[in-house]
């Protein structure tokens, strides 16, 4: 007989109680990027956000093979060395967990309790996927390409390998990579060694780690991670809409120094240079605004740093003694703007509400 989670710990169940032991266990296995790392254009591998659904598989790179099959004319198989010998590309890509900001939604959906740090930007090196699919000869009637990882476990009462799909048109985008290096070094085990998928512009769930299989399908993929998880739904029974591209967001490097427990900031009076990053998976960043105690002003944008990487911004603040509240808000070239308050959904996905940073300015 299967033992299912109790309602209080079922993923998505809303609660007003403190973080549960199960969530604490998740938070100790996964980790956020410390917000002070927003100062770095590229996030070091050990600081990049991490979400692992099941166990980290330890893979022998020499024995590892990637198989491409399903609705193709010519099934293919590649070793790591064979992939590394193909066309090589490096892309700067910002990846963000779809649940980033979940713990700030009220009532709180139960799952990995992200605050703001489920994000990171790295240089990902690999070979483009599209030429491999062309060599395999994807059936004209294929609609989805399914990507399966080596990590396996139980979620929603269902034993499964982690798997996600993309439409054929999405999978054959020239910028989708089979990545084997991160910031110039081989992928760390926790980030998908030896090969992972990197889908620029999409939330991180699409970038399947520890990739072992790619399969073209003539019917829509209906696996758990596609249809039951990563949805914008209003209730447990609402099928909702799929989570896809990253919503527009800006984050601020917390200024000054922190209080150990609360992380509230202490800043000396006088000129303070506020800094941060902004990104969107749909269009380039066009504007960032900063609010000091509810008064909004426009920030200065740094030059763009690639099509898929976050963009730096700065704002000069004359800090006066007392308590203050800082906020930042981004807008992209499509006119999409961060909401001021979280927009609730059952699984706590895509919360891109503006960041709030309480600051005490010392004389």
N, C-alpha and C positions, 0 to 999 in steps of 0.2 A: 504494500500500500504506500502511495506517495504521501509524503508529509509536506504540505504546502505552507507558505508563510502565513502568519496571522495577519488580519487586516491592518494592524498597526505597522507591520513591516512589509506589507505587499508593495512593490514598486508602484508609485503613482498615488497610493492612498494618501489623502490629505490629512494633515494633523497640525495641531497647535502645541503639541508636546515637544520637549527638548529633543536634541539629536538622539536617536535610538542606538543601542549597542551594535545593531547590524550596520547602521550607517557609519558609526565610528570605525567599525572593522573595514568597511569600504574605503573610508577616508585615509586609513593607515596604509592600505595597499596602493592606492592611487595618490596623486599629489598635484597641487596647483603650482603654477609659476608664481614665485614671489613678485609682487607688483613693482618692487624696486628694480627688477630686471627689465622693465619697460625702457630703461635707459639704454639698453643694448639693442642694436639693430637686429642682431641674430641671437636667439636664445640658446645658451649652452645646453647640450643634450641632457645633463643632469638637472637643469632648471626648467626645461620644457614641460608643459603639463603632461600628465600621464593618466590614461584610463585603460585598465585591463579588465575585460569582462570575466574571464575565467583564470586559468593558471598561465604563467609565462612559459611557453614551451621552449625547451633547450634543444636546439636543432644542430645536427652535424652538417655543416655547410658543404662538405665534400659529398655527402650522400643525398643532399636535398635536391629535389627536382620540381620544376614547375610544369604542370600539364595543362595544355589548352585543348579543349574538346567540345563535345556536345554537337550542336548544329553547325558543323564546319565541314569543308571538303577534305581537309587534311589535318588530322590531329597532330599536335606538336608536343615536344618535351624539351626542356632546357635545363642545363646545369647553371649554377651561379657563374662559372667561368664563361660559359657561352653568352649569357646575358651581358656580362661585363665587356665582352669583345664586340658588342653591337654599338650602334650609334649611342653616344652619351650626351646627356643634357643635365644642366644644373639649374634649378628654379628656386627662387626665394618664395616660400609659401607660408602664409599665416594659417595655422590650423587652430580651430576652436571647438571645444566640446559643445554639442547641442544642448547639454544641460547646464552650461555655465550660467551662474546666477540663480540656480534653482532654489537655494536655501533662502533667498530674499523674497520669494513669492509667498503670500499669505492667503489662505492656509497653506502650509508648506507641503509640496508633494514629497513623498518619502523615496529617497534614492541617494546616490552619491551627492553629498551636500556641498556643492560648489558655491562659492561666493562670487568672486570676480576672476580668479586666476586660472580658469580652465582654458588657457590659450598659450601660444608660443609661435615664434617664427624661426624657421631654419632654412639653410640651403640644402635642398634635397637633390641628390645626384642619382641618375638611373638611366634607363632606356625607355623611349616612348612606347606605349602600349599599341598604338594604332598600327604600326607596321607589322607587328606580330599577328594581330587579328587579320590583317590583309593577307599575310602569308598563309594563315590557316584557312582562309576563304570562308568567311561567315556567310551562312545561308541567307539569301535575300529575304526569307520569311522570318528570320530571327528578330525578336523584339527586345530581349534582355540579354545582358552578359552578367553572369553570376560569378562572384569572387569569394573563395572559401579560404579561411585561415586554418592554421594548425591548432589553435586554441579551442578546447572543447569543454562543455559543462552543461548545467541545467539552468534554464531560465523560463519563467512562466510555466513550470511543471513539465517542460519539454527538453529532453536531451538533444544537444545540437553542437555542431561546429559553428563558430561565428562566421556568418556569410551575409553578404549584401549584394545587391545588383544595381546596375546602371542600364538605362536604355542604350541601345546600340549606338545611337547618335551621340550620346554623352560619353560612352566608353571610347569612341574613336576620335574624341577631341585630341588635337596634337599635343596638348600640354598634360595629359594624364600620363603619369610615370609609373614604371616598375622601379622603385627606388631601392638602392643597396648601400647608400651612404648618406650621412647626415652631418652637415657642417664639415665636410671633407674627411670624415672618418667612417669606417664600417658602422652600420646600424648597431646601436646597443641592443642587447637581448630584449629589453622592455619596450623598445620602439620598433620591433618587428624583424629582427635579424633572422634570416639573411636578406629577405626581400619583402617589401610591403608595397601596397598601392598608395599613391598620393594623387588625390583628386582636387586640384586647386579650386578655391572658391566655395567648396562644400564644407559643411560641418564634418568633424573628424570621423564620424561613424562610417562614412563612405570610404575612407582610406584604410582598407582592410590590412591588418598586420599579419606577419608570419604566413605569407601567401603560399598556398600549395596548389590551388586549382582555379582555372578560368574556364567557364563553360557557357557557350552561346545557347540560348533557349528560344524556341518558337512560341512560347507562351509566357505570360507575365510571371515573374518569380513571386512566390507567396510565403517565403520563409519567415520565421518569427521576427528577426531583426528588421525585416522590411515592412511587415504588415501589422505586427503587434507592438513593436517598440519603435521609438523615433517617429512619433506621430503627434500632430497638434490636435488633441481631442479634448472634448469638454467633460467626458465621463468615462468610466471603465468600459462601457458598451458602445460608445461613440467611435466609429472607425476613424474619423478625423481625416486630416490631410497629411501627406508625407513631409517630413523634415528634409530639406534639400540644401539650398545655398545659405551662407552665413549672412545674418542680418547686420545692418550697419551698427557700429559701436565705436565709442572712444573710451579710453581709460587713462587715468592720471597716475603718474608716479607720486606716491604719498610724500608730501614735502616734510622737511625737518626730520625729527627723530621720533620713534614710537614709544608709547607706554607699553611695557612688556605684555600685560594681560589683555588690555582692551585694544591695543594697536592704534589708539587715538594719537594724533600728531601734536608735537610741540615744535613751535617755530619762533624764531627771534623776530622782533619787529623790524621793519625796514623793507627794502626791495627783495622780493623772492621771485625766482624764475620757476614757474610751473611748467612741467614737461609731461608729455604723454604720447600715446600712439592711437591711431584710428584706422579702421578697416571696414570693408564691406565685401561680401562675396558676389555682389551683383554689378557694382559699378565703382569707379574711382571715387575716393574721398574728395569732396568739394569744399567742405567748410567744417570747422570745429569752433564751438562757442564754449566759454567758461563763465560760470556764475559764481559770484561771491555774494553770499547772503541774498540770493534771489535776483541779483542784478546781472544780466547777461552781457558779455562783450565778446567780440570775435578774436580768436587766437590766430597766431601766425603759423602757417603750414610749412613744413620742410619740403624740399623737392621730393617727388615720387621716388619710390625705391623698388620699382618693378611692378608688374601688373597684378601680382597676387600677394604682395607683402604689405604689411601695415605701413602707415605714413606717420612720420613724426610731427609734433606740433609743440609750440611754446606759447606762454602767456606771462607777461610781467605784471606782478601783483605787488602793490604797496601795502604790506601787512601792518595793520594797526592793532595794538594790544586788545585782548579780549577773545571771546569765543566766536568762531566763524564756521560757515558751512560752504564748502567748495563743491562744485559739480561741473561735469563736462558733457557735451552733447555733440554728436557728429551728424553730418548730412552727406549723402553721396550724390553722384551726378544724375541719378534718377529722381532726386528729390526725396528719397527715403530718409526720415529723421527718427532718431531714437525717441521712444516715449518717455515721459517723465516718471511714470509709474509702471510697475510690472503688469503684463497682460497674462492672466491666469490660464493655465491649461493643465489637464489631469496629470501628465508626466513631467511637467515643469520644463518644457523645451523652449529654446529660443528666447529666453528672457534677456532682452537687450536694453532694459530701462537704464537711465543715466546713473552713473556712479555718484555717490555722495561721500565726501571726505570731511569728517569733523576735525577742526584744527583749533588749538589754543595758541594764541600769539602772546609770547612773553615780552614785557617791556625791555 
